[in-house]
Amino acid sequence: MRVKLHPKPYKDIVKSVYGRKSVINYEKLCTEVTKHNKRWGYGDNTVIIDAYPGFGVFSAALQEAIRPKKHLMMEPHIQYHNYLQSLADPSVNTLEVLKWDPFRWTSFSELQDNHLYTPQMHTREEVHPDILFVANLTMPQGDQLLTQYLNCVQNGSWLQRYGRVRMLLWVKPVIGTKFMLREGMMGRSRLSVQAEACTDSQMLSTSAMYKGPANHDAFEVTPAEVLPPTPSFVPQLLEVTPKPVMPDHLDSFDYVIRMLFILNTKPLRESLAILGPGALEQLGPQVEDILETPPRDLPMEQIYRVVRVFHEWPFKPDVLFDFFERELP
């Protein structure tokens, strides 16, 4: 599929954008994907799983630059779906436009059940070369999906059970910024720490409206290159690459960062007190030198230190994991 379209036909054919923002500069996207694919190394053995492709311009750039073995586009909204069908070249049998909702986890297992692709396990020593996941998460439920995708990276579930599957995600700038924040930065959160611990991530795009951290050679997206052309925000492209090794004691790690960042700007002693009855009194002496440091300002090695001390505590709560996250595929 190769498209070079302008806003007028988009507006004429798709009357509702379903809360999403889409970048529509095909030439720029194609140039950037081609540039980054020299580093990624995707090619004719790669399957692209493309969630919420919308207008399909980024999808077309991926198709042109990578020339994948399969490109599975999951678009549940009827106007987008019909529009994508009208763009698809019937002679290109690598492309499938599916009316399946990526919000349903079972949609991904149905890809295999319908023999659309057969994922192979790959060593964690390198990024999986044969699967690339792409999604537009600029709609309201996109924040929730990003958190769930990150949980899957951490827990090795969903697509991540096959190895280190890279994700290219269009996100709202505020979420991309939060994802990339590091120690000492205002707004650092549990999401920021989990992303730093479990992924090597970078922002691939920037804009004049965006003030967060970005890759030094990030390409600029202007409001004129976005549909719908409202001034609220310009979507940013986030590259999320799982690390080879996840943090030790995952149950304890997940619980500790969840609790610490409830009070992320208060001294650590206040956060320790909510880890469990007696936690401050019994764990505090083991991390006494950082008790006055807010969790927001703790480097990762000190967060791991708190996790280790908590994990070895014989009186820690019996149930640490959130039930919903246990149910992820």
Summary of the structure (lengths in Angstrom):
residues: 329
radius of gyration: 21.2
end to end distance: 31.1
largest distance: 69.1
contacts: 1033
relative contact order: 0.11
helix: 42%
strand: 16%
